[in-house]
Amino acid sequence: MQTYSLACRYGLVLAAATAFGGAAAQTLSSAEQKIVSTVDGQNVQSIDFLEKLVNVNSGTLNSAGVRQIADMVAPRLRELGFTVRWVPMDEAHRAGHLIAEHPSPMGKRMLLIGHLDTVFEKTSTFQRWERKGDIAVGPGSSDMKGGDVVMLYALEAMQAAGALKDASITVVMTGDEERPGEPISIARRDLLEMARSSDVALDFESGVRRDGVDYGSTSRRSSLMWNLKATGVTAHSAGIFTPAVGYGAIYELTRCIDAFRQQLPEKDLTFNVAYVAGGTTATLDASQASGQFTGKTNVVAPIAYASGDIRTISDEQTGRVEQKMRQIVEEHLPKTDATIEFQEGYPAMAPTAGNRALLTMLNQVNAAAGFPHMQELDASQRGAGDISFIAKYDDSLAGMGAIGGNGHREGEFIDLSQQATQTKRAALMMYRLSQMKRSTPLAPAE
């Protein structure tokens, strides 16, 4: 764990003011001005590169396509002085991850997170980039090839300003963010390793802009799957509710689900039932996402299944909710039994003081550059992501990437008018982090 947090009573704000002078929050240095002008000069080129990326299918299960995107990005990172390697993920049944390292003894150690895959597999009818003015529609345009391009061109702008050479930056672009490989312990092993030797994590998933208001993401909720199985005595339906037959599997399953509805609700928690299946016979496939069942109206069902997800704001909330669900499941109706299991998934990224201090710092950048102030986004307004795996190690900020919409469905789009602004924000933020002395505590240890 880190000895010092990036935030304790806005220690980060004070440190930034010390590093850049009292007027730092209101002006750009000459290096920062060079960063801004470089982004403007490369904006057309960056959009052309984004179009090329979007037109390569890289659905998570299309390993060749995922690797092709990595091969398009890797040379750009090498030109910037990064040591680049490809980490195969055969063990997790996925393509692999792109990792690029730019070590330096200077500044805060930054971990930049992107991903190479999209939700659109080769079987999808949504495959090509189409631009109309400042709006471009295409698979992965905003989630997250647009964010990858923000990251890459922010780094190139830093290099042009002479600001990259002393920066300590590690880039991890996973190849399976949309459908993580299993086991998670292998699929996220390298990301966790990089996080343990970093101070700050910036995630380049889509940024959020609504009704002209920009938001920063200091938290993301978890995404965990639960699987419920109920059993009971099978018999003629005339005997249901009797001491010998009891209530049957479907009533037991229904009891559990309805008790979840009544007893679980609390702030920042959602829990969904995705499917229910039961009957005289019921079988699920290995993924527990589909199966077959049979039933007769005059037979008490001996087996039933249900599955869904829970989303929480912290690991503490996750543990509490899972324990309550187990307790509910154990309170069986007569002559029935039930068990519940929880699968690996995305942990929560809690809204810590350190994360909020990073947003404060980003708003200093916004003030200096003349960009809109960013409000803190409610965690319920965005899904889980890779940054959640490492947030317990590093002060973290998500949503540094492209602005767009219609994520995960045909018609996904990117607002190209915001691409330069997002790139400048990222580059200026990274530059300021690189200028902070690593040895100087930003806040007292708690």
N, C-alpha and C positions, 0 to 999 in steps of 0.2 A: 504494500500500500504506500501511497505517497506520504511524505512527512508533512507537506504543506498543501493546503487546498488553494485553488485560485480565488476563492471567495470566503471571506469572513468579514461581515460588516463592511462590504464593498472595498476590501483590501485591494482588489484588482483595479478599481478605479483610481485609487491613490497611487498604486504602482505605475499605472499607465501615465498618470500626470507627471510623476517623477521622471519616467523614461523619456518623455517627449516634451517636457516643459509645461508650464502652467496653461499655455494656450493650445495644448495638443488637441483637445477635444473640438477646437473650432477652426483649425488650420491644417493644411497638408504640407508636409515637408517637400523639399525638392525631389527626393526619391519617390515619394508618394505621387507627386504630380506627374513624374515620368511613368509610373505604373498606370495612372489614369489615361494618359495620352496613348500609351502602347495598346491598352485594351480597345480604345476607340479605333486605332489604326488597324487592328487585327480582327475587328468584329465581322466583317464580310468573310474573311478567311475562316473564322471559327464556325460560322453558319454553314459554309460549304463543307467543312469537315464533318459537322454534325449530320448533314444530309447523307454523306457517304456511310456513316455509322448506322443510321436508321435503316438504310436500304440493304443492310446485311441482316438476315434473320439470325437472332441469337436467343431464341426461346431456351429456357433453362435446360431442356432435355436435348437440345441440338448442340451437342458438344463441339462439333466442328465449327458451327457458327459462333459459339462463345469464344473459342480459341482464335477465330479470325478477327474478332473485335480486339482481343488482347494483342494480336500481332499488328494491328493498326495503331494502337495506342503506345505500345512498348517503345518503338523507335523514337517517338517524341520525348518520352521520359529520359531515354538514354542521352539524347542530345542536350538535355538540361543537366546532365551530370549525375543522374540517378543510376544506381546499380539495380538492374531489373532481373527478376527471375519468375519462372512459371512453376507453380506448385500443383502437380496433378492431384486430383481427388478421386482416383479410381476406387479407393476404399469406401468412399461415401457415395459412389455411383453417380458422380457428377464430373464436369469437365475439369475444373481446377480454378485456381486463383492467380491473379497477377499481383506481385509484390515488388515495389520499387523503394529503394532506400537512399536517402541523401543525408548521411550523418554529419554532425557538426557539434563541437563542444559549446557552441554559442546558442543562446536563446532558449525559449521553451521548446520542448520536444513535441512536435505535432504529428498526429496520426490523421490522415485524410482517408475517408471511407467512400468508396463508390461500388458500383456493381456492373458487370458486363452483360448480364442476361436480362430478358424481358419475359412477360407473361405470354407472349404471342409465339406459339410453336409453329413449326413448318406447315402444320395443317390449317392454320388460321387463314382466313381470306384477307386479313389486314396485314399488308406486307410492305407498302411503299410510302415514301415521303411525297407529300403534295402541299405546296405552299400557295397561299393566297394573301398577299400583302405581308403583314407582320405575324400572321398566324400560319403555322405549319402543322399539318396533321401527319402522324406517322407512328408506327409501333415503337415504343420506347423513347419517343421524342422528348418527353419531359421526365419519364421514369424509366431509366435515369440517364440515358445517353446525353441529354441536354446538360445534366449535372456533371457528368464526366468531362464534358467539354468546358464547362465553367471552371472546373478544377484545373484542367490542363492549361487553359489559356491564362488563368490567374498565375500559375507557376511561370509561364513564359513571360508574362508582364513583369514579374519579380526579377527574372533573369535580365531582361532588357534594362531594368533600373539598377542593376548591380546589387540587388537585394536578396538574391537566392543563394549566393555562394557561401554565406555563413549561416544559413537556415538549417535547422535540424528537422527534416520532414520524412515521414514514411507514408507511402501510399499503398493501400490495400483495396484492390478491386475484386470482389468475390464473383464467382461464376454461377452462383446458385441462390441469390438473395430471394428470388421469387418462389422457389421451391427448394428449401435447404436440404442438402444431403443428410443421410443418417448413417451412423449416429452423429448427433450434433457435436459431441466431444471431438470428433475428427474433422467434421465439416467446418468448425469454427476454431480449430486448434491454432492455426497460424495467426488469425486475427487477434485472438487472446494473447498470444505471445508478443505481438507487436504492441498491444495496449499496455502490457506490463512494463514496457520500457519507454512509455510516452507520458506526457503531462496533460496534453489537451487533445481531444478528438473533435474533428469537424466532419460532419456527415453531409454528403452532397446529394441527398435525396431532394425531391421537388420542394421548392420554396412555396410559401402560401401568401396569396394576395387576394383579399376579398373586399369588394366595394371600395377599392382604392386604398385600402389599409394593408400594410405589410406586417407579417407576423414572423416571430422567431420561435423555434421549437426547443424548449428546455426539457421536455419530457416526452416519452412515448409509452403507451400502455403495452402490457404483455399480450401475448397471444398463445394460449395453451389449450390443447384439446383434451376433453374428457370422454370416456367410453363407459357406458353403464349397461350392465347385464342383470336381468331378473329371471328367476326360475320359480316354478310352482308345480303343484300336483296336477297332472292331467286326468280328466274324468268327464263324464257326461255333464253337460251344462246344468242339468236339473239339480246337481249336487253342489253348485257353487255357493260359497259363504257358509257351508256346513262345517262342523269341526273336523270331519274326515278329509274334506277337499280344500277348504280355505278359499283364498281369493284369486289364485292364479297369477301368472307372471305379468300379465298386462296391467292388472290393477296395482300390483306392486311397483311396476315401472312408473305408472301414472302417479302413484303416491309420492314417489321420489321427486319427480319433475315438478309437481305442484307445490311440494314443500320447498324446492329451490325457489320457485316464484315468490312464495310468501315470506321465507325466512332469510334469504341471502341479500336482498337489496341494500346497498350502501353507496355512499358517494364514490364516484370514479370507477365503479364496477359495472360491467355488463356480462351477461351469461346467456348464451343462445343454445336452443335445441335445433340441431341441423336435420335430424331424421329420427323416426321411431319405426321399428319393425318388430313384429312378433306374430305368434300363431302356433298352430299345431307343430309346425316345423319352421325354423328360421336359421339361416346361415349367412355369415358375412365373409367377404373375401379378405385377403391378407391386409389390405389397406384399411379395412373397416369403414369403407366409404360406400360400398354397395353390396348387394347380396340378394337372396331369394327367400320367400316365405310362402307357406300354405296355411290355410285355416278352414275350420268348419264352424258354422254358427252354433252347433250343439256340442262343441268340445271346449273345455276350459284350456286355455293356452298354457303350455308348460314353459315357454321361453319367450323372452322379449329383449330387444336391444334399443338403446338410444345413444346418440353422440352429439356433441356440440363443442363450443369453446367458451372460455372465460377470458376476460381482459381486465387487467388490474393496473394500478398506478405505481405499485411498489412490490418488491419481493415479500415484504412483510404482509401486505394485503393478500397476495397470492397464497401464502402459507395459511393465513387465517381462513380464507374462503374454502380452500381445499379441505381443511380439517372439518369445517362445518358441513360440507357436502358429504364427507365420509360418515359423519355422525348421523345425518339424515338417512343415508342409505342403510345404515345398520339397524334402523328401527323398523323391523319387518312386520308386514301383515301376517296373520296366521297362515302357516303351511307354505310360506314363500321364503325366498332368499334373494339377495342382491349384492353385487360388488361393483365398485367403481375404480377405474384406473385413469391416470393422468399421463399423457404423452409428452415427450420433449417438445419444446417450442421456443418462442421468443420470450426472454425475461422482460421485466419492466425497466424503463429508464426513468427513474424518479426525478422530480423537479427540484434538484438540490440547490443550495446557495451558490456552489461553484458554477453550475450551469447557468444560473441567472446572472452571475457576474460576467460570464462570457457574453450574454446578450447585452448587458450594460456596456461592455467594451465595444460590441458591434454597433451599438447606437452612438457611441462616440465617433466611430468611423462614419456613420451616417451623417452626423452633424457636421463633421469636417468636410465631407464630400458633397454636402447639399442633398443627400438622399432622404426619403421619408423615414421617420421614426418607426421602429418595429415594436409592436406589442407582443406580449407573451401569448402563444397559442395554447388553448386548452388541449390537454393531452387526448381527450376524447375525439378530437377533430382530425387525428391522423393515426394510421395503423402502425404496426410494429415494424422494426427494421434492424439491420445489422448492428447499428450503434448501441442497441440495447444490451447486446452481449458484453460490451466492454465498458459500459457507463460506470460500473462500480470501481473501475481502475482510474479513469480519467475524467476530468471536468469536460463536459460534452455539450455540443450544440448541433442540432439537426436542422435540415431544411435549408442548406446553403446553396442548393442547386437551382435548376431552371424553374420558371413560372409557367404553369400550364394547367391542364385539366383533363377530365374524362379518363383518369388513370385506370388501368386494368380493363379497359373495354375499347372496342373499335371506335375510332373517332378521337383517340387520345391526341392532344395537341400541345404545342408550346407557343408561348407568346414571345416572339423574337425581339420585340421592342424592349423587353426587360432583361435580355441576355447580357448586354454590356454592363448594366447596373449590377446584376448578380455577380459577374466576374470581377468587377472593381471592388465590391464589398468583400469578396473572398480574398482577393490579393492584398488589399489594405489590412484586413484583419490578420492574415498570416504574416505580413511584414511587421506589424506592431508586436505580435507575439514573438517573432524572431529577434526583436530588439531588446526584449526583457532579459536581464541577467538571470540565468538559471539558478545561480548560487544565492540570489537575494530572495528571501521569503516574501511572497506577495501578501501573506497574512500570517498572523501567529498560529502555531499549531493548536488545535483544539484538544 
